[in-house]
């Protein structure tokens, strides 16, 4: 694609031309004197028949009417998707409206004009200038099936909040594909399957109503005082996400750095390592995040379904004892809490299982497995086991703190720990394939390691070697011929 022509500042907004262009009756926009000032293009460029008919010579009342006119040059947020105008502006045959001359006029506006914030986020969902990268451009507007998942473009195009790009209106506008096209297995399972889980978690937290469980008046396990958390929720999730991901970033960079490339082939592979690193990092982080969503959803289902009271229930609830009869140690189901903190009253019903225990255990066990498989140490080195033990101790301390802070019963913590361990192992075996469950999977894992690592870089290397060997063969044949003649 030829580079887009950028007009000098003030050219298209020349005062004399501006009144003619934007405030003139239909037809005067094509005035010859104004044409050279406005577009500064050689005759036949912008006036090309295919482009001209799309931009200006539309059916009467379509592109020149007030609603569409505002959309083309300075639209209110969201109005660029008006059906009548959209077909004219964007739904053109490949190579017409998106050719260099036309593109320059339509899209080469200052940020915030035609790319106003609401429309830009919906259509391109990228920082200004990013989506116009050559590799991404061809994928977005006229890509061969399957190339939309190219690693380099994927992060640029799909770097959106879960559920945004996937809503029906945006999907039909951006991709205009039949259902199932963009939803191929590799993309759907990793990118979009996490969104429903995240939405379920959000619904639980915002609108979930825990099961209303009763209590016995003489239940000593519910009479503990309220204490602040030793490990706060912010600390738990910040450390639980940042430490494993930081380890993956460093370790994947180390693995790529250690791959050797012959000196004469470095020019061919100068970008190969970066591409492999980005892909390997993506394939390492995404299964971990997917497992975190599964673990949290499993824990929340238990919390809201069981509704077990926390050890500090009496202290937080502040029961209205005048309405409760505790004769014969009866089981009380109908009671009222006098506390004004409704969020605390709701949280006091979410003891089983422990969310701190499940998440800390999941993050620790998955990270330990990842280190065990991916960090290869050739000599006897205590660094890896030392890191693994420290990570497990951090999770262990978090679990114990929930009991000593009277946030959970010991059985809540035990169940949360089991959930974290089970989810971590399942994700490691069946999602990220860190732990193959049989010999066949082991061979597949080895193949994947090869494909994800050295062999990706070796593709171009083999081409160079092939060309070098071919050249050597030709040289040997020539020398043999010369020797024979002599």
Buried (B, 14 or more C-beta within 10 A) or exposed (E): EEEBBEBEEEEBEBEEBBEBBEEEEEEEBBBEEBBEBBBBBEEEBBBBEBBEEBBBEBEEEEBBBEEBBBBBEEBEEEBBBBEBBBEBBBEBEEEBBBBEBBBBBBEBBEEEEBBBEBBBBBBBBBEEEBBBBEEBBBBBEEBEEEEBBBEBBBEBBBEBEBBEBBEEEBBEBBBEEEEEEBBEEEBEBBBBBBBBBBEBBEEBEEEBEBEEBEBEBEBEBBEBEBEEBBBEEEEBBEBBBEBBBEBBBEBBBEBBEEBEBEEEBEEBBEEBBEBBBBBBBBBBBBBBBBBBBBBBBBBBBBBBEBBBBBBBBBBBBBBEEEEBEEEEEEEBEEBEBEBEEEEBBEBBBBBBBBBBBBBBBBBBBBBBBBBBBBBEEEEEEEEBEEBBEEBBEBBBEBBBBBBEBBBBBBEBBBBBBBBBBBBBBBBBBBBBBBBBEEEEBEEEBEEBBEEBBBBBBBEBBEEBBEEEEEEEEEEEEEEEEEEEEE
